[in-house]
């Protein structure tokens, strides 16, 4: 079988390929670059699907520039909604399973308790709206599943963890937002969940996958610095000052509490989530090994 992984150069795509290569079952993994599959062009998506005829699709591609999307709504919708509609049509016609990766930003963050897969979606901005519309497009196919996640990071690509490490090497003091609450997720754990989901017979069509535990960006930053010092990635931790969201204004509004209830989803794949601090320790260890070479 041919398995198409879109967004193959991103954090999640990297780890999906990594796990596939380690557990190769003789399947052909398709990982096209942007020159071969342009997700902003529905004709390109349609042409690629018709030409290569994948038997399984994992859509890890997305427009994820949350603030930029406020001024680039058309591009965000083209990638996060329109391309998904093309894949959903193909999924229906070919009875091809489709996994659509989505986000905690489909929620407003005003509920005050973890969001279940069937909680009402109320996105606050263009990015969240485009991802929600992508979910609805995907679920037009009876063969589609949506996997929502949050605060994804990896040793590969650009993300909050690597940004904090860079800033810690440049500055003695940092300010980090302390009133946005969520669950950091190591992209490798998310990739492992998705591969497990492929083998699950669960009749659910929306799943939540984050690492265990809850924290603010401020807590997350402090955890990064503490563990990075322990592992020798930093000589010392910078001082971190907590601030409120309004003290760090951004074009896009973010949900203040976007914790996802992942219990039923992990039960569906017969797995347990790893705590974010343990996952972060693993990621930093891998990053340290990479930096040595």
Residue pairs with C-beta under 8 A, 6 or more apart in sequence:
1 27
1 28
1 55
1 56
2 27
2 28
2 29
2 30
2 52
2 53
2 54
2 55
2 56
3 20
3 27
3 28
3 29
3 30
3 54
3 55
3 56
3 57
3 58
4 30
4 32
4 49
4 52
4 54
4 56
4 57
4 58
5 13
5 16
5 17
5 20
5 29
5 30
5 31
5 58
5 60
6 13
6 32
6 37
6 39
6 57
6 58
6 59
6 60
6 61
7 13
7 39
7 59
7 60
7 61
7 62
8 14
8 16
8 17
8 31
8 32
8 33
8 60
9 33
10 60
10 61
10 157
11 152
11 153
11 154
11 156
11 157
11 159
11 187
12 60
12 101
12 152
12 154
12 187
12 190
12 191
13 31
13 60
13 61
14 154
14 156
14 157
14 187
15 154
15 156
15 187
15 188
15 190
15 191
15 192
16 58
16 60
16 191
16 194
16 195
17 29
17 31
18 188
18 191
19 188
19 191
19 192
19 195
20 27
20 29
20 195
21 29
23 195
30 52
30 54
32 48
36 48
37 44
37 45
37 48
38 44
38 45
39 45
39 61
39 78
39 79
39 83
40 75
40 78
40 79
40 83
41 78
42 78
42 82
42 83
42 85
42 86
45 83
45 86
45 87
46 86
46 90
49 86
49 87
49 90
53 94
54 96
55 94
55 96
56 96
56 97
56 198
57 87
57 90
57 91
57 96
57 97
57 98
57 99
58 99
58 101
58 194
59 83
59 84
59 87
59 98
59 99
59 100
59 101
59 138
60 101
61 79
61 83
62 79
62 80
62 101
62 103
62 131
62 134
63 69
63 72
63 75
63 76
63 78
63 79
63 80
63 127
63 130
64 127
65 72
65 76
65 127
66 105
66 125
66 127
66 250
66 252
66 254
67 250
67 251
67 252
68 251
69 75
69 76
69 125
69 126
69 127
69 130
69 252
70 125
70 126
70 251
70 252
71 251
73 126
73 130
76 126
76 127
76 130
77 130
77 133
79 130
80 127
80 130
80 131
80 133
80 134
81 130
81 133
81 134
81 137
84 100
84 134
84 137
84 138
85 137
85 140
87 98
87 100
87 138
88 98
88 137
88 138
88 139
88 140
88 141
88 144
89 141
90 96
91 97
91 98
91 138
91 141
91 143
91 144
92 140
92 141
92 142
92 143
95 143
96 143
97 143
97 144
97 145
97 198
98 138
98 141
98 143
98 144
98 145
99 144
99 145
99 146
99 147
99 194
99 197
99 198
100 134
100 135
100 138
100 144
100 145
100 146
100 147
101 146
101 147
101 148
101 149
101 194
102 131
102 132
102 134
102 135
102 146
102 147
102 148
102 149
103 127
103 128
103 131
103 148
103 149
103 150
104 115
104 148
104 149
104 150
104 151
104 182
104 210
104 255
104 258
104 259
104 260
105 123
105 124
105 125
105 127
105 128
105 131
105 254
105 255
105 258
106 121
106 123
106 128
106 131
106 132
106 135
106 148
107 115
107 119
107 121
107 122
107 123
107 128
107 255
107 258
108 122
108 123
108 124
108 255
109 124
109 180
109 254
109 255
109 256
109 257
109 258
110 122
110 255
110 256
110 257
111 119
111 257
112 257
113 259
114 259
114 260
114 261
115 208
115 258
115 259
115 260
115 261
116 208
116 261
116 264
117 148
117 204
117 206
117 207
117 208
117 261
117 264
117 265
118 206
121 132
121 135
123 129
123 131
123 132
124 252
124 253
124 254
124 255
125 252
125 253
126 252
127 252
128 255
135 146
135 206
138 144
138 146
139 146
139 205
139 206
144 205
145 197
145 204
145 205
145 206
145 207
146 205
146 206
146 207
147 190
147 193
147 194
147 197
147 207
147 208
147 209
148 206
148 207
148 208
148 209
148 260
149 185
149 190
149 208
149 209
149 210
149 260
150 182
150 183
150 184
150 185
150 210
150 258
150 260
151 160
151 182
151 183
151 184
151 185
151 210
151 220
152 159
152 185
152 186
152 187
152 190
153 159
153 160
153 161
153 162
153 184
153 185
153 186
153 187
153 280
153 283
154 186
154 187
154 188
154 283
155 162
155 283
155 286
155 287
155 290
156 187
160 184
160 217
160 220
160 221
161 224
161 280
161 283
161 284
162 287
164 174
164 221
164 224
164 225
165 224
165 228
165 233
165 234
167 174
167 238
168 174
168 225
168 228
168 234
168 237
168 238
169 234
171 238
172 238
172 239
173 238
173 239
173 240
173 241
174 221
174 238
174 239
174 240
174 241
175 240
175 241
175 242
175 243
175 247
175 248
176 217
176 218
176 221
176 240
176 241
176 242
176 243
177 216
177 217
177 218
177 242
177 243
177 244
177 245
177 247
177 248
178 216
178 217
178 218
178 219
178 242
178 243
178 244
179 216
179 244
179 245
179 256
180 216
180 217
180 245
180 254
180 255
180 256
180 257
180 258
181 214
181 215
181 216
181 256
181 257
181 258
181 259
182 210
182 214
182 215
182 257
182 258
182 259
183 210
183 211
183 212
183 213
183 214
183 215
183 259
183 260
183 276
184 210
184 211
184 213
184 215
184 220
184 276
184 279
184 280
185 209
185 210
185 211
185 276
185 279
186 211
186 274
186 276
186 279
186 280
186 282
186 283
188 279
188 282
188 283
189 209
189 211
189 273
189 274
189 279
190 209
192 271
193 207
193 209
193 265
193 266
193 269
193 271
194 209
196 269
196 270
196 271
197 207
197 268
197 269
199 269
200 268
200 269
200 270
202 268
202 269
204 264
204 265
204 268
207 265
207 268
208 260
208 261
208 262
208 265
209 260
209 262
209 265
209 266
209 273
210 259
210 260
210 262
210 273
211 273
211 274
211 275
211 276
211 279
212 262
212 273
212 274
212 275
212 276
213 275
213 276
213 277
214 259
215 223
215 276
216 242
218 240
218 242
220 276
221 240
222 237
222 240
223 276
223 277
223 280
224 280
224 284
225 234
225 237
225 238
225 240
226 237
227 277
227 280
227 281
227 284
228 234
228 237
228 284
229 235
229 236
229 237
231 281
231 284
231 285
231 288
232 288
233 284
233 287
233 288
233 291
245 254
245 256
262 273
266 272
266 273
